[in-house]
Amino acid sequence: MSSHPIAFVTGGTGFIGSHLIDRLLSQGYHVRALVRNPKKLGFLKNLPIEIIEGDLFSIAALETAITDADYVYHVAGLVAAKSKKEFYRGNRDATRNMIEITARVNPTVKKFVHISSQTAVGPGSGMMPVNESTVARPLTTYGKSKLASEFEVLKFKETIPVTILRVSAVYGPRDTATFDYFRSAYKGVELLIGFHDTYVSLVHSTDLVTGIILAGENEIAKGQTYFLGSEQYYTWNEIGYVTKSVLNKKLFRVRVPKPLVFIIAGISEIASKFKEKPSVLNFEKAYDLTQDNWCCDISKAKNELGYRQNITLVDGVKETISWYVDNKWI
C-alpha cells in the first residue's frame, strides 16, 4: 500500500485535468487517470501515473480506480455535443455514475471534488458578478447539464464529503478554448464581440489548479460550492491591450456585431451535422458569447480556502503565448 495519498482524476488528458495531474505529482500524490485510449495519452505521456482504461460509463474500470483512492477529482465534462441528450449523458449521467460508484466502493473517501462551470449559473446581471447565492439561470444546454450534474453530487453530501467548484473562463498553456483568440492576435487581428465593453473573470490554469487542490484537501469545503475565477474582472479591451503589449505588435481590431455571431454560430452548427465531431460554436453558444458580464465573485473561496489570484494577466498571457509558439500551435 502506497504511503502517498492516492488521487483519481477524470479528464486527465484535457487542459485542466493534465495540469491538475502535473501538480498532484509534484506534491507527492500517487495519481490514477481515466483514459479512453492508452495509445492517446497526450500530455500524460511518460508521466509516472497509473492509467485506468475506460470511460465514465465503464463500471468495472471506475470501481478499480475509485476503490481506496483518497481523493476523486471529476474534471471530465462534455463541452460540445450534437444533441441535448448527449450533453446530459456526458455531464449529468456520467457524474451520477461517478458519485454513485464512489459512495458504494469507497465510503471513506476524503473528498469527491466535482468541477462544474460558471455557465451552470449563467451571467451576472448588470455590473453585478454572480456568487454562491445567485439563483441559477443557465442559458445553454451545456450550462443546464452542468447544473444537473451538481444536483447529482449534492444528493450524496450527507453520505460522503463532496465539493463543487464552478469555474470561470480559463486560459493558459495547452488550452484550446482561448487558443483561437490568441492565434488571431498572433496573426495581427484582435476580435471583439459587440460595440461596448464586456466583462469577464479569466483565471490562469496555474491558479485554478491551486484552487482545486485547496478545495480537495480542505475539511471546511465539505458539502460546499465555490466559484473559482480571477480576483480581477477584465474587459476584452484590457485583454486585447495586454496581448498587444506581450506580442509587441499593432493589432487590427475587428468588432463582430452580436447578430452576426448568431449567424456564424448557426452556420457552424449546421456544418457540424455533417462532421463526426460536434462544433463548440453553435446557436446556443452564441448566447454565452454575447453576454456583457461573465464575472464571478470568489470571496467565499478566498475567505474559506485561502484561494488567491497569483498570476497577473500580463504574466499569464506571456506564458500562454510562449507555450503556443514553443509547441508550434502558432
Long-range contacts (C-beta under 8 A, 24 or more apart in sequence): 1-68, 2-30, 4-28, 4-29, 4-30, 5-29, 5-30, 5-70, 5-71, 5-110, 6-30, 6-31, 6-32, 6-68, 6-69, 6-70, 6-71, 7-31, 7-32, 7-69, 7-70, 7-71, 7-72, 7-73, 7-216, 8-32, 8-33, 8-34, 8-52, 8-65, 8-66, 8-69, 8-71, 8-72, 8-73, 9-33, 9-34, 9-73, 9-75, 10-34, 10-56, 10-73, 10-74, 10-75, 10-76, 10-98, 11-74, 11-75, 11-76, 11-77, 11-115, 12-44, 12-49, 12-75, 13-40, 13-41, 13-42, 13-43, 13-44, 14-75, 14-76, 15-170, 15-172, 15-174, 15-175, 15-176, 15-177, 15-205, 16-75, 16-115, 16-167, 16-170, 16-205, 16-208, 16-209, 16-212, 17-73, 17-75, 17-76, 18-42, 18-43, 18-44, 18-174, 19-172, 19-174, 19-205, 19-206, 19-208, 19-209, 20-73, 20-75, 20-209, 20-212, 20-213, 21-47, 21-49, 22-47, 23-209, 23-210, 23-213, 24-213, 25-49, 27-213, 29-71, 32-65, 32-69, 34-61, 34-62, 34-65, 34-76, 43-174, 56-90, 56-94, 56-97, 56-98, 57-93, 57-94, 57-97, 59-97, 59-101, 62-97, 62-98, 62-101, 63-101, 63-105, 66-98, 66-101, 66-102, 66-105, 66-106, 66-109, 67-105, 67-106, 68-106, 69-106, 69-109, 70-109, 70-110, 70-111, 71-109, 71-110, 71-111, 71-112, 71-113, 71-216, 71-217, 72-98, 72-102, 72-106, 72-109, 72-111, 72-112, 72-113, 73-113, 73-115, 73-212, 73-216, 74-98, 74-99, 74-112, 74-113, 74-114, 74-115, 75-115, 77-115, 77-117, 77-146, 77-149, 78-142, 78-145, 79-142, 79-177, 79-280, 80-277, 80-278, 80-279, 80-280, 80-282, 81-141, 81-142, 81-278, 82-272, 82-273, 82-278, 84-141, 84-145, 86-278, 87-141, 87-142, 87-144, 87-145, 88-141, 88-145, 88-148, 90-145, 91-142, 91-145, 91-146, 91-148, 91-149, 92-145, 92-148, 92-149, 92-151, 92-152, 94-149, 95-149, 95-152, 95-153, 96-149, 96-152, 99-152, 99-153, 99-155, 99-156, 99-160, 99-162, 100-156, 102-156, 102-160, 103-156, 103-159, 103-160, 106-160, 107-159, 107-160, 109-160, 109-161, 110-161, 110-216, 111-161, 111-162, 111-163, 111-215, 111-216, 111-217, 111-221, 111-222, 112-153, 112-156, 112-160, 112-161, 112-162, 112-163, 113-162, 113-163, 113-165, 113-212, 113-215, 113-216, 114-149, 114-150, 114-153, 114-162, 114-163, 114-164, 114-165, 115-165, 115-167, 115-212, 116-146, 116-147, 116-149, 116-150, 116-164, 116-165, 116-166, 116-167, 116-225, 117-142, 117-143, 117-146, 117-166, 117-167, 118-166, 118-167, 118-168, 118-169, 118-201, 118-227, 118-229, 118-294, 118-296, 119-143, 119-146, 119-288, 120-144, 120-146, 120-147, 120-149, 120-150, 120-166, 121-147, 121-166, 121-296, 123-288, 123-291, 123-292, 123-293, 123-294, 124-199, 124-293, 124-294, 124-295, 124-296, 125-293, 126-293, 127-199, 127-293, 128-293, 129-201, 129-233, 129-293, 129-295, 129-296, 129-297, 130-227, 130-295, 130-296, 130-297, 131-227, 131-296, 131-297, 131-299, 131-300, 132-225, 132-226, 132-227, 132-300, 139-284, 139-287, 139-288, 139-291, 140-284, 140-285, 140-287, 140-288, 141-284, 142-284, 142-285, 143-288, 150-225, 157-222, 157-223, 161-222, 161-223, 162-222, 162-223, 163-215, 163-216, 163-221, 163-222, 163-223, 163-224, 163-225, 163-226, 164-224, 164-225, 164-226, 165-211, 165-212, 165-215, 165-225, 165-226, 165-227, 165-228, 166-225, 166-226, 166-227, 166-228, 166-296, 167-203, 167-208, 167-227, 167-228, 167-229, 168-200, 168-201, 168-202, 168-203, 168-227, 168-228, 168-229, 168-230, 168-294, 168-295, 168-296, 169-200, 169-201, 169-202, 169-203, 169-229, 169-294, 170-202, 170-203, 170-204, 170-205, 170-208, 171-202, 171-203, 171-204, 171-205, 171-316, 171-317, 171-320, 172-204, 172-205, 172-206, 172-208, 172-316, 172-319, 172-320, 172-323, 173-205, 173-319, 173-320, 173-323, 173-324, 174-205, 174-323, 175-205, 175-320, 177-280, 178-320, 179-324, 179-329, 181-243, 182-243, 182-317, 182-320, 182-321, 182-324, 182-330, 183-324, 183-329, 183-330, 185-240, 185-243, 185-244, 185-247, 185-251, 186-247, 186-321, 186-324, 186-325, 186-330, 187-330, 188-249, 188-250, 188-251, 188-252, 189-251, 189-252, 189-253, 189-254, 190-240, 190-243, 190-244, 190-251, 190-252, 190-253, 190-254, 191-254, 191-256, 192-236, 192-237, 192-240, 192-253, 192-254, 192-255, 192-256, 193-236, 193-255, 193-256, 193-258, 193-261, 193-289, 193-290, 194-255, 194-256, 194-257, 194-258, 194-290, 194-292, 195-255, 195-257, 196-292, 197-235, 197-236, 197-237, 197-292, 198-235, 198-236, 198-291, 198-292, 198-293, 198-294, 199-233, 199-234, 199-235, 199-292, 199-293, 199-294, 199-295, 200-233, 200-234, 200-235, 200-236, 200-239, 200-294, 200-295, 201-229, 201-230, 201-233, 201-234, 201-294, 201-295, 201-296, 201-298, 202-229, 202-230, 202-234, 202-239, 202-313, 203-228, 203-229, 203-230, 203-309, 204-230, 204-309, 204-311, 204-316, 204-319, 204-320, 206-310, 206-311, 206-316, 207-308, 207-309, 207-310, 207-311, 210-307, 210-308, 210-310, 211-301, 211-305, 211-307, 214-301, 214-305, 214-306, 214-307, 215-301, 215-305, 218-304, 218-305, 220-304, 220-305, 221-304, 221-305, 224-300, 224-304, 226-298, 226-300, 226-301, 226-304, 226-305, 226-307, 227-296, 227-297, 227-298, 227-300, 227-301, 228-298, 228-301, 228-307, 229-295, 229-296, 229-298, 230-298, 230-309, 230-313, 231-298, 231-302, 231-308, 231-309, 232-309, 232-313, 233-295, 234-313, 238-313, 239-313, 239-317, 242-313, 242-314, 242-317, 243-317, 243-321, 245-314, 246-314, 246-317, 246-318, 246-321, 247-321, 258-290, 261-286, 261-289, 261-290, 262-286, 262-290, 265-289
